[in-house]
Amino acid sequence: MHVCSAEFLQSANRPDSYPPADWPEIAFAGRSNVGKSSLINSLLGRRKLVRTSRTPGRTQLLNFFLVNRAFCLVDLPGYGFARVPAAVRRQWGPMVRIYLETRPTLRGVVWLLDCRRVPNEEDLQLLDWLEELQVPTIPVITKIDKVKRSQRVRQLKPILAATGLPADAFSVFSALSGEGRQEVWERIEEALGLVGETDA
C-alpha cells in the first residue's frame, strides 16, 4: 500500500455523529495500551497522526481517518483499563457494538492482542461479537519485539488456545522494527477489495 495522504476526519460516539458513509472502513479494536495508535501510525507512515499516550484509556471515542481519499481507518476506543471511570467503561460496549452492527461501510476489523497477555473476557467478548455479526476479522499480535524469537511459539500458545484460532490466522507486529507491517497491509487490502489495485 502506497499512502499518498492521510487525514483526521472527526471523532464520534454515536451514529448521528459519524462522518458520511462515503468510503469503505477498516476498524482497529483492542484493549487499552495494546498498541492500536502505534500500529495505525506505522501503517500510514505518520509518526503522530494518531495520538499515542502512556496513559491507557485516553481514546474514548471512535476516531475516523481518511486514507488516500479512498477508505477510512477507524480507531475504536480501547477497553479494560481499570483507572478509566466506571461510567466510561460501561459506555465502551454499547458504543462499539452499535458501530459494528450499523456501519454499512465496515469491511473488517483489525483485532489487536498483546503478545505478553492471555486474552481476557473483554477480548473474547469482542471476538464473539465479530463472529456473531460476521465481520471479517484480522487478528494481530502486537509488541512482538518484547519476546525473543526462540520463545515466540511458547508465548503465543496460550493466546491460540484462548481464542480457538489457528496460528496462521494471526499476523505479528512490532512498532519498533516494523515487522509484520506489510502483511497487515495486505490483509487490509484484501478486506477492502483492493488486491491488485494498489502499490505494495
C-alpha positions as CSV (number, residue, x, y, z in Angstrom):
1,M,0.0,0.0,0.0
2,H,1.4,3.4,-1.0
3,V,-0.1,6.0,1.3
4,C,-0.3,9.4,-0.5
5,S,-2.5,11.1,2.0
6,A,-3.9,10.5,5.5
7,E,-6.0,13.0,7.4
8,F,-8.1,13.0,10.6
9,L,-11.8,13.4,9.8
10,Q,-13.6,13.5,13.1
11,S,-14.4,11.8,16.4
12,A,-17.8,10.4,17.2
13,N,-19.6,8.4,19.9
14,R,-22.9,7.6,18.2
15,P,-24.2,7.1,14.6
16,D,-25.6,10.6,14.1
17,S,-22.1,12.0,14.7
18,Y,-20.2,9.5,12.4
19,P,-18.9,11.0,9.1
20,P,-20.9,10.3,6.0
21,A,-20.6,6.6,4.9
22,D,-18.8,7.5,1.7
23,W,-15.8,5.3,1.9
24,P,-15.2,1.6,3.0
25,E,-13.8,1.3,6.5
26,I,-11.4,-0.8,8.5
27,A,-11.7,-0.5,12.2
28,F,-9.0,-1.2,14.9
29,A,-10.0,-2.7,18.2
30,G,-8.3,-4.0,21.3
31,R,-7.7,-3.4,25.0
32,S,-6.1,-0.1,26.2
33,N,-2.4,0.1,25.7
34,V,-2.4,-2.8,23.2
35,G,-0.7,-0.5,20.6
36,K,-3.6,0.5,18.3
37,S,-2.3,4.0,17.7
38,S,1.2,2.8,17.1
39,L,0.0,0.3,14.5
40,I,-2.1,2.8,12.6
41,N,0.7,5.4,12.6
42,S,3.1,2.8,11.3
43,L,0.8,1.7,8.6
44,L,0.2,5.3,7.5
45,G,3.9,6.2,7.8
46,R,2.9,9.1,10.1
47,R,4.6,9.4,13.5
48,K,1.9,11.5,15.2
49,L,-1.3,11.4,13.2
50,V,-2.9,9.1,15.7
51,R,-2.2,10.3,19.3
52,T,-0.4,7.8,21.4
53,S,-0.3,8.1,25.1
54,R,1.5,6.4,28.0
55,T,-1.8,6.7,29.9
56,P,-4.1,3.8,28.7
57,G,-7.8,4.6,28.3
58,R,-7.3,8.0,26.7
59,T,-9.1,7.1,23.5
60,Q,-12.7,7.1,24.5
61,L,-14.3,8.0,21.1
62,L,-14.3,6.5,17.6
63,N,-11.7,8.4,15.6
64,F,-12.0,8.3,11.8
65,F,-9.0,8.8,9.4
66,L,-9.3,9.2,5.7
67,V,-6.5,7.5,3.6
68,N,-5.8,8.3,0.0
69,R,-9.3,9.8,-0.1
70,A,-10.3,6.2,-0.8
71,F,-11.0,4.5,2.5
72,C,-11.1,5.1,6.3
73,L,-9.3,3.6,9.2
74,V,-11.3,3.9,12.4
75,D,-9.6,3.8,15.8
76,L,-12.1,2.3,18.2
77,P,-11.9,3.1,22.0
78,G,-9.8,0.7,24.0
79,Y,-11.2,-1.3,26.8
80,G,-10.2,-2.9,30.0
81,F,-8.2,-0.2,31.8
82,A,-9.3,0.0,35.4
83,R,-8.4,3.6,36.0
84,V,-10.9,4.8,33.4
85,P,-14.1,5.9,35.3
86,A,-16.7,3.2,35.6
87,A,-19.3,5.2,33.6
88,V,-16.8,5.5,30.7
89,R,-16.1,1.7,30.9
90,R,-19.8,1.0,30.7
91,Q,-20.1,3.1,27.5
92,W,-17.5,1.1,25.7
93,G,-19.6,-1.9,24.9
94,P,-22.7,-0.1,23.5
95,M,-20.6,2.4,21.6
96,V,-18.5,-0.3,19.8
97,R,-21.4,-2.7,19.4
98,I,-23.6,-0.1,17.7
99,Y,-20.8,0.8,15.3
100,L,-20.2,-2.8,14.4
101,E,-23.9,-3.5,13.9
102,T,-24.9,-0.4,12.0
103,R,-22.0,0.9,9.9
104,P,-22.8,-0.2,6.3
105,T,-19.3,0.6,5.0
106,L,-17.4,-1.5,7.6
107,R,-15.3,-4.1,5.7
108,G,-13.3,-5.6,8.5
109,V,-11.8,-5.2,12.0
110,V,-8.1,-5.4,12.9
111,W,-8.3,-7.1,16.3
112,L,-5.2,-6.5,18.4
113,L,-3.8,-8.7,21.2
114,D,-0.6,-8.0,23.2
115,C,1.8,-10.9,22.8
116,R,2.6,-10.9,26.6
117,R,-1.0,-11.3,27.7
118,V,-3.5,-14.1,27.6
119,P,-6.8,-12.8,26.1
120,N,-9.3,-11.8,28.8
121,E,-13.1,-11.8,29.0
122,E,-13.4,-8.5,27.1
123,D,-11.0,-9.6,24.3
124,L,-13.1,-12.8,23.8
125,Q,-16.4,-10.9,24.0
126,L,-15.2,-8.7,21.1
127,L,-14.2,-11.8,19.1
128,D,-17.7,-13.3,19.8
129,W,-19.3,-10.1,18.5
130,L,-17.3,-10.1,15.4
131,E,-18.1,-13.7,14.7
132,E,-21.8,-13.2,15.5
133,L,-22.0,-10.2,13.2
134,Q,-19.9,-11.9,10.5
135,V,-17.5,-9.0,10.4
136,P,-14.2,-10.1,8.7
137,T,-11.5,-10.1,11.4
138,I,-7.8,-9.5,11.0
139,P,-6.2,-10.8,14.3
140,V,-2.8,-9.1,15.0
141,I,-0.5,-9.9,17.9
142,T,1.4,-6.7,18.8
143,K,4.6,-5.9,20.7
144,I,6.2,-9.0,19.3
145,D,9.6,-7.4,19.8
146,K,9.1,-7.9,23.5
147,V,9.6,-11.6,23.0
148,K,12.7,-13.4,21.8
149,R,12.2,-15.3,18.6
150,S,13.2,-18.5,20.3
151,Q,10.3,-18.0,22.7
152,R,7.6,-17.0,20.4
153,V,5.9,-20.3,19.9
154,R,5.7,-20.9,23.7
155,Q,4.5,-17.3,24.3
156,L,1.8,-17.5,21.6
157,K,0.4,-20.9,22.6
158,P,-1.9,-19.7,25.3
159,I,-3.3,-17.0,23.0
160,L,-4.1,-19.5,20.4
161,A,-5.7,-21.8,23.0
162,A,-7.9,-19.0,24.4
163,T,-9.1,-17.7,21.1
164,G,-9.5,-21.1,19.4
165,L,-7.9,-19.7,16.3
166,P,-5.1,-21.3,14.3
167,A,-1.7,-19.8,14.2
168,D,-1.9,-18.8,10.6
169,A,-5.0,-16.6,11.4
170,F,-2.7,-14.1,13.1
171,S,-0.2,-11.6,11.9
172,V,2.5,-10.4,14.3
173,F,3.6,-6.8,14.5
174,S,6.3,-4.7,16.0
175,A,6.0,-0.9,16.0
176,L,9.7,-0.8,16.9
177,S,11.0,-2.8,13.9
178,G,8.1,-2.6,11.5
179,E,7.9,-6.4,11.4
180,G,4.5,-7.5,10.1
181,R,3.6,-4.1,8.7
182,Q,3.4,-5.3,5.1
183,E,1.5,-8.4,6.0
184,V,-1.1,-6.4,7.9
185,W,-1.5,-4.1,4.9
186,E,-2.0,-7.0,2.6
187,R,-4.8,-8.3,4.7
188,I,-6.4,-4.9,5.0
189,E,-6.2,-4.5,1.2
190,E,-7.9,-7.9,0.8
191,A,-10.7,-6.9,3.2
192,L,-11.2,-3.7,1.2
193,G,-11.2,-5.5,-2.1
194,L,-8.1,-3.6,-3.2
195,V,-5.9,-6.5,-4.0
196,G,-4.1,-5.9,-7.4
197,E,-5.3,-2.2,-7.4
198,T,-2.7,-0.7,-5.1
199,D,1.1,-0.4,-5.0
200,A,2.8,-2.7,-2.5
